[in-house]
Amino acid sequence: MVRLVGENINQDIYPLREALTIAREIGLDLVEISPTANPPVCRVLDYKKFLFEQKKKQKEIKAKSAKIVVKEIRLGPNTDDHDFDFKLKHAIKFLEDGAKVKVDVFFRGRSIVYKDQGELILLKFAQELEEYGKVEQLPKLEGKRMIMMVAPKK
């Protein structure tokens, strides 16, 4: 026994064979919708069309989901003012376009001695970007890099 639902059908409880016969007469498929219900619920519909519409909905959901882009800007511990301003302009453009910005100071060789200088540069960078984005991750040393993440303001 199954509960039969669908368009142009008397919604009632039928034996399984009768439900299959009704579906065949209409030229559609019998699909089990809720197997755990008592009695199980079956719907009369065009299964291929149903699958197509499900696929279409999934595509729409995927298209609407936001894709997060991360742009990377690399500085040195002794970056000069002009280079700093140049990279800052790029970061502002990236944030205005809606991308996250990953700013890192790369320490080459013995320049790891200037950790505090690298942190100061990153904090200055964050301060300059304050009106365009918010700091998501404060400067953190990972190996020979000090990394900071800045997310755009909505």
Secondary structure, DSSP 4 states (H G I P E B T S, - for coil): -EEEEETTS--EEE-HHHHHHHHHHHT-EEEEEETTSSSPEEEEE-HHHHHHHHHHHHHHHHHHSPPP-EEEEEE-TT--HHHHHHHHHHHHHHHHTT-EEEEEEEPPGGGGGGHHHHHHHHHHHHHHTTTTEEEEEEEEEETTEEEEEEEEP-
